Amino acid sequence: MQRPHSEDIDELRQAIDRIDEHILTLLARRFSIADEIAEHKARRGQAIVQPERAQQVRARYVQSGALLGLSPTFLAALWQLVHDESCRRQAEHMKALERSEQSG
């Protein structure tokens, strides 16, 4: 078996780096939208966590990712991390909105 040249590995690593940047950009966009959702929830007096919606999104993650050959265990863990961060940001955003309403 022929070993890849270091240039080949460098090109592959650069491709991974570009994909990682894209993933980070998408995560930032997703969390920005979650901040907007927090504003809607705050105006309507809704809880941050909507269990039915959370379950739907988790199931979609696992199902869609599995169709792409990704591990369901990995997908569930990834979803949990993203969901937890989204909830943390929404709570932070809602508290900031509440403080600004109290001071204004």
C-alpha positions in Angstrom: 0.0 0.0 0.0 1.3 3.4 -1.0 1.7 5.9 1.8 0.3 9.4 1.1 2.7 12.2 0.5 2.9 14.9 3.1 1.5 17.3 0.5 -1.6 15.1 0.2 -2.0 15.1 4.0 -1.5 18.8 4.1 -4.3 19.3 1.5 -6.6 17.0 3.4 -5.9 18.9 6.6 -6.5 22.2 4.9 -9.9 20.8 3.7 -10.7 19.8 7.2 -9.7 23.3 8.5 -12.1 24.9 5.9 -14.9 22.6 6.9 -14.3 23.3 10.6 -14.5 27.1 9.9 -17.8 26.5 8.1 -19.1 24.5 11.1 -18.2 27.3 13.5 -19.8 29.9 11.3 -23.0 27.8 11.2 -23.0 27.3 14.9 -22.6 31.0 15.5 -25.5 31.7 13.1 -27.6 29.0 14.9 -26.9 30.5 18.3 -27.7 34.0 17.0 -31.1 32.7 15.9 -31.6 31.1 19.3 -31.0 34.5 20.8 -33.9 35.8 18.6 -36.1 32.9 19.8 -35.3 33.9 23.4 -36.8 37.4 22.7 -40.0 35.8 21.3 -40.2 33.5 24.3 -39.6 36.4 26.7 -42.4 38.4 25.2 -44.8 35.5 25.4 -43.7 34.3 28.8 -42.7 31.0 27.5 -40.2 28.6 29.1 -36.7 28.3 27.5 -37.0 24.6 27.1 -39.9 23.3 25.1 -39.6 19.5 25.7 -41.7 18.5 22.7 -39.7 20.6 20.3 -36.4 19.5 21.9 -37.4 15.9 21.3 -38.3 16.5 17.7 -35.0 18.2 17.0 -33.0 15.5 18.7 -34.8 12.8 16.7 -34.1 14.7 13.5 -30.4 15.0 14.4 -30.1 11.3 15.0 -32.2 10.3 12.0 -30.7 12.7 9.5 -27.1 12.0 10.6 -27.6 8.3 10.6 -28.6 8.5 7.0 -25.3 10.1 6.4 -23.4 7.3 8.1 -22.8 9.1 11.4 -23.0 7.3 14.8 -26.4 7.8 16.6 -24.4 7.9 19.9 -22.2 10.7 18.5 -25.2 12.6 17.1 -27.1 12.4 20.4 -24.1 13.7 22.3 -23.6 16.5 19.7 -27.2 17.5 19.9 -27.1 17.6 23.7 -24.1 20.0 23.6 -25.7 22.2 21.0 -29.0 22.2 22.9 -27.4 22.9 26.3 -25.5 25.9 24.8 -28.6 27.2 23.1 -30.5 27.0 26.4 -27.7 28.7 28.3 -27.6 31.5 25.8 -31.3 31.9 25.7 -31.4 32.1 29.6 -28.6 34.7 29.5 -30.4 36.7 26.8 -33.7 36.6 28.6 -32.1 37.8 31.8 -30.5 40.7 29.9 -33.8 41.6 28.4 -35.5 41.5 31.8 -32.7 43.8 33.3 -33.1 46.3 30.5 -36.9 46.4 30.9 -36.5 46.9 34.7 -34.0 49.7 34.2 -35.9 51.4 31.3 
